[in-house]
């Protein structure tokens, strides 16, 4: 019998730590399955799903940039993710060969800050892509205060605020930060191969939290600046591991050993 497997797809894909995470959990559980990275170009997305859905060994895939929105056009959407978050990061294949998409990013984003009371708090989100959609969706459920979205395309950012019913403002990427309790970098700025995110944190209060979704490198310029200011910070591995745990259960039907998180982080860093 062919060994079951799952993948992570994206363009680029070499930076992804998902194979390490899922491989670590599969080994720890002694589960007979594999997980690998697969480089899929935007114009190859349709062929990828057409090929994989006919492979009974394929359990599904995780999705990274730039495919989180486009992938919705190629899979079923039983949870109506298109009209809520508007982007998927996980696709699974059922026993009938039907591929369906879901999103574990929103819950994964929230997990590391679940104990922080953000009711009425002003928030800044940088970026307006697939990851930002998951972040804004989560924030819309938390009763936060005004949300400022910084993005190159201001109209796109404004549309997302309206989509999720959030009050706030959409501003150009190079705008000064307003005072905020939480700043989230949901863009690719600061990622390996991308320009750095250059932003002045001085307007933030002393109890502000800086949350960078970028995990390659783990030590981003934004997080360095946060530490220099003495601000609390959340790195990209926190969300990555949290969302991966949810995806792992969807793909392989078993819970990952979260009691091994410390060893996993050591492996990843």
N, C-alpha and C positions, 0 to 999 in steps of 0.2 A: 504494500500500500504506500502511495506517495505521501511523504511527510507534509502535513499542513503547514502553511506559511502565511504571513502577512507582511506588509511593506509600508514604507513611508515614501511619498512621492512629492517632488517639487522641482524647481528650477531657479537657483542651484539646489543641490541636495547634499553636497559633501560636508556641510557644516552640521547636519542634523545629528542629534544625540539620541534620537529615538531608537535606533538599532541597539545601542548600548543599554538603554533603559529596559526595553522589552526583552532583550537577550539575557540581561541580568535576572529578571523575574522568571523567565522560562527555565533558566538553569537552576535557580533557587528552588523552584517548585518541582523540578525533574519532569517538566512537561515536554512531551515529544512534539515540538513545533519549531519553526524558524521565523526570524524577522529580519528583514533586510531593507536597504535603501534602493530606490529606483529613480533614476533621473528621467523625468518626463517633461518634454518641452510643451509649451502651450498648444502648438498645433498637433501634438501627438496625444492629447488627453482623451479624445473620443476613441482612438484606436486602443489605447491602454485599457479602458474599461470594457470595450468590446471583446478584447482578448481575455482579460482576467475573468469576466463573468462566466465564461465557458470552462474555466479551470476548476474542477471540484476541490483541489487542494488549497485554493486561494481563499483565505478567510476574510480578507478585506485590506484596507489601507488607512493610514493616517495621511493627512494632506497639509502641506506647508505652502508658503508663498511660491508662485502667485496664483495657485489653483483653487483657493478656498471658496471663491464665488462661482467661478466657471464650472466647477465640478457638479454643481447643482443641476446643470443641464443634462447630465449623463446618468443620473441615478434617481430612484424613487425617493419621495419626500413624505413619508407617512406622518412625521411629526410636524409638518408644515413649517419647517425651518426657513424656507424661502420668505415667508411673510413675517417672520419674527426676527431672528438674528440676521438672516439673509446671507449666511455663509456656513459652510460645513468644514469640519476638520477630520471627520472619521466616516469611512464607508465600510459597511459590512455586507457580506453575501450570505443569504439564507439558504436553506436546504433545497429550495426550488430554483436557486440560481438568480434570485432577484437581488439586485444591489440597492441598498438604501443608505441615505446619508443622515448624519446627525452632527451635533456640535458639543464637544466636551470642554471647549475653551472657556465658556462663561463660568461654569462651575469650577473649573481649574483656576481661573483668575481669582475668584472669590475666596477659595479655600484658605490662602495664606493670610487674608485680612478679615476673616470671619469674626474675629473677636473685637474688631475696631468698630466703634459706633460712628457711622458716617451720616447719620440722620441730619439733614439740613446743611451738611458740610459742602463748601465749594470745592469743585474738582476740576483738574485740568487733564485732558487726554490729548496726546500728540499722535497724529495719524488718523486716517479715515478709511483704512482698508479692512480686510477680513478680520484681523485680530481686534481692531478698534470696534467693529460691530459687536463682537462678543463682549467686550468690556462695557460698552455703552448699554447693551442689553442687560447685563448684570447690574449696572448702576441704576438703571431705570426701575429695578425691583427693590432698591434699597432706601428709597426716600431721601436721596441726596439733595443738596442745594444746587445752585447754578453750576452748570458744566460748561467749561470753555474748551472747545476743540481747536487745536492749532494744526493747520494743514496747508500744503501748497495750494490745493484747490479749495477755496473757501466755500464755494457753492456746494460742493460734495459734503463738506463737513456740516454745513447748515442743514442739508437734507437728512443727514443721519440724526442730528438732534431732533428734527421734526418726526422722523420715523419712530424714534423711541420715546417720544413725548417728553423730552427733557428740556427744561428751560435753561437758557444760557446764551453763549455767543460763539460764533465761528470766526476765527481770526487767522491772518496769514501766519505761516510757520515761523517767521522771524519776529513775531510780536513779543513784547515783554510779558512775562508771566504775571498774572494777577495773583493776589494772595489766595492760597488754596491749602486745604488739609491733605490732599492727595494729588500727586502728579504721576500720571501713567504714560510711559513711552510705549505706544502700541504701533510704532512705525519700525522700519528696518534701519533707521539711522543709528549708527553705532555698531551695526553688525559687521562681521568680517567681510571686506570687499565693498562696503558701503561708506558714504561720508559719515563723519562723526556728528552727533547731536550736540550742537553748541548752544547752550542756553544758560542764562544768568539766574541762579537760584536765590539771589538776595531778597526778592520780594516775598519769599515764603516765610511763614511763621516758624518758630523753633520746634513746634510739634508736628510739622509736616512730614509726610511719608513719601519717599520717592520709590516708584515701582517700575522697574525696567523689564519689559518682556523679552528683550534681547538676551540670549544665553551664549552666544559665540561672538566675541569673547564673554566670559562670565563677568569679568571686571571691566565694565564699560566706562567711558569718560563721564557719563551721567552719574553713575554710582560713586565714582571717585569724587566728583564734585559734591555729592550728597554727604559723603563722609567728611569731607573737608569742612562742611558747614555744620557737622555734628547732627545731621538729620537721620532719622530711621530710614532704612531702605529694605526693599525686597528684590532679590535678583531673579533672573529669568528661569533659573532651575526650579524655583518654588512652583511657579505655574506649570512649567513643563512636566514635572513629575506628577502634579495633581491631576492635570488633564489626561496624562498618559495612563494613569491608574484606571480612570473611567473607561478609556478606550480599550485598554487591555482586557477588561472584563467583557466588553462588547465583542471584541474580536475572537477571544479564546474561550469565553464562557466560564472563566475562573477569576477569583480575586487575586490581585498581586500581593506579595508579602510586604506590606507597608512597614512592618517592624524592622525591615532591612534598609530603610531610607538613609540612615547615616552612612552605611557602607556604600550605598549607591551613589550618594553625593561625593564621597571620597573617590570613587571610581571615575566619576564624571569630571572631577576637577584635578 
